[in-house]
Structures are given as structure tokens and as C-alpha cells.
């Protein structure tokens, strides 16, 4: 089982962000949230006492706004709550402006062994447009610092920001690839109501076309391959042995439990039932509702939920295909029997051992392929 911990605090919301993150939370509000989170951890440990915990991912928001002591309090609570707590990978997301050497060392002392830094761009104009609080020089400095403390450092980039060009993408990724073992490259998504979406709609911000973004992503794939970071999932690239174990749990429909506001979970009734069918739940997005509801809960099953559904049958099969085809591992060819039409057959290739995956061209049009076969 994988564990996701959501830390929803931010100094300021980014211009493109629609995540469950909140700026300006008071010290008292932060303490109340961490207390509720620790209670949810304890209740989850009681529910899943028979599950071995393989990975932990602390995301946000901006988890690096937490102090070293607050972070250690969370990891200590996890270790105490889950009898089979033996994670091979514990990741924490950090932002350059809220990271320093002492904090990084405190994370390592707390058992964390992987850092994922939100860089997003190494063009200062893009960083301003995206509402980020760091500049390119600071991002590179903090990546170097993280590499002095951790062997396993990852960073995120967003493709499709206003000043992106193929030449700039190559230059930025080359600079980052010299400092990290893993890079995630995401296409910009314009979420409804965000400042960047509104600015683009008014014509104040000009973004690359869809075809332009597709060209930028293909440029990124080639640039990272040339630096030894192979593509193992549609948006993720790593040196051999540094692929994200936590995210692979999502893509292969392993059980995971999400703890914290707006977090999602997927689990079966028993330790071996999630693959065939599972239960998917999500926590409330409201901080006040999450804190109050968790305080009143007596068991994991009585925690407040924003949604809950059973996933089985055709829906579970569709999920397996949708998630598996994101990766170079692909899916069992048997599950695709009768689904691959002549219109999309050219986008599939063998992944070995009876598995099929999307070709590079197929990954570029993945959404269209999925629409055809699901």
C-alpha cells in the first residue's frame, strides 16, 4: 500500500493552480490541521493494520512550509500507526523559496529519502506569469543544495508557458538534468477560474498553440533522452533505477490511502482485493469541514467523505487500461482484446511478455487513442 499525505498550505496561490491549497492559514489553523491529520493517520493505521506500507508521498500545497519538527511529527506518526511500515521511498515536495540546507537535513533525519522540487520553469518571465515566488537562479541553487543532501532529487517543469520555445526548453532541461535523477514534464492545463486562464481569455497572456505545445513536449523527450533520462511514463523521465515507485503504485492500481484535506484513496476490503475491485473515496476539500469531521470520527470508516464509490467490472478494467497505457510497461494484451480498432492499431507495440504499450506517436495522441478504445 502507498500513502499520500496532503499539506494544503501555500504562501500564495500560483496563477495556474486549482489544487486544494490555501494561503494565509493562521498558526492556530495550521496546528489544528496537523492534529487532525495525525488523528486520521492513527485511524488509517487501525483500519489497515495488515497492509505493508511501501511508499509515502508528502505533497501539497507546499509541504516545505512545514518546519523540520512538524515534518518529523508526521513521519513519526506514520511509523507508529502502521505495524508494517517499511517504505522504500519517502518523498516530500518542496519549493525553492521555502527550502534551505537545514530544512533539507531535517527531512533526511526524519526518514525522507527523496525530494521533488517545484521548479516549473527556468525562465524568469514564465515564473512571473505563473505566479511563482522564486526565480531561475534560486531554483538552480536549491537543486544543487538538495543534491548535496539527497541522492534522489526530482523536479517538475510545465510546458506551454507564455515564453516557451524549443530552444528554451532544451536549455532549461539540460541545466536541470545535470542536477537531478528524475524530471516530470507536464503540459500546462488551464483550469477554470484561475488567474492565468482569465488572463489568457482576455488576451493579456499569449500561450503557445496546441500544436506548439505538442512540439515542445517532443523536444523535451529528445532533450532528456540525450541527457540519460529515459521516458517511463507519458510525463515522467528518470535515470535508470530512479523511477518514482510511489507513482507506479497509482499507475498499476495498487492500494493507496490519501490522508489530509481533499486527498483520495483506493483500497479493497482485504489486502489482496484491490486489483479485482476497489473502493475509491475522497476527503472534503474544505479545511474547516475536514478538521471538524476528523475530530468527531471514531474510526476510519466514519471519517467525513466528499465522495465514495465502488470500482469493479468494466470500470475497473477501463481504469487498468487508462493508467497502464500511460507507462512504457503497458498493459496485458488480453485486456485489450477486441478493443483496438484499425483506426488506432498503428499506435500500439509489444512491451514483451504478452503486454502492449503505446508507441511514441501513440503517447502524443494518448487521449484520442483512449477515447477510441474505452
Secondary structure as UniProt FT lines:
FT   STRAND          2..7
FT   STRAND          9..10
FT   TURN            15..16
FT   STRAND          22..23
FT   HELIX           27..47
FT   TURN            48..50
FT   STRAND          53..60
FT   HELIX           63..65
FT   HELIX           68..81
FT   TURN            83..84
FT   STRAND          85..94
FT   HELIX           96..98
FT   HELIX           101..109
FT   TURN            110..111
FT   STRAND          114..120
FT   HELIX           124..129
FT   TURN            130..131
FT   HELIX           136..149
FT   STRAND          152..159
FT   TURN            162..163
FT   HELIX           166..177
FT   TURN            178..179
FT   STRAND          182..187
FT   TURN            192..193
FT   HELIX           195..201
FT   TURN            202..203
FT   HELIX           210..226
FT   TURN            227..228
FT   STRAND          230..233
FT   TURN            234..235
FT   STRAND          236..238
FT   TURN            240..241
FT   HELIX           245..251
FT   TURN            252..253
FT   STRAND          256..259
FT   TURN            261..262
FT   STRAND          264..267
FT   TURN            271..272
FT   TURN            274..276
FT   STRAND          278..282
FT   HELIX           287..295
FT   HELIX           300..302
FT   STRAND          307..311
FT   HELIX           313..324
FT   TURN            325..326
FT   TURN            328..329
FT   STRAND          331..332
FT   HELIX           333..336
FT   TURN            337..339
FT   TURN            342..344
FT   HELIX           345..347
FT   STRAND          348..352
FT   TURN            353..354
FT   STRAND          355..358
FT   HELIX           360..364
FT   HELIX           366..373
//
